[in-house]
């Protein structure tokens, strides 16, 4: 089961994902991403510091939002990935696709914010 916490600081929106990002959690996360896309959110960070698992459906919903946000110039950054979760991104080479850093300030710097 996954819990999603939303916050905003200095114009930067953050989603904190707590638990497992799997097929059962994707509909709720997709709904959050759709709302951010509708609002044309300029910078969205995803905090993975308490995410213990991610599967292909979780990766797919991130890619969907990344592509959608590009249509309005939005930026997506990921941070705080635990070793096990980061390994999934590395296995499918998505660590080269997504801006990923250890913490929010570092990923904001990678995004040029």
Secondary structure as UniProt FT lines:
FT   STRAND          2..9
FT   TURN            10..11
FT   STRAND          12..21
FT   HELIX           23..38
FT   TURN            39..40
FT   STRAND          43..54
FT   HELIX           56..70
FT   TURN            71..73
FT   STRAND          75..79
FT   HELIX           83..91
FT   TURN            92..97
FT   STRAND          99..101
FT   HELIX           104..110
FT   TURN            111..112
//
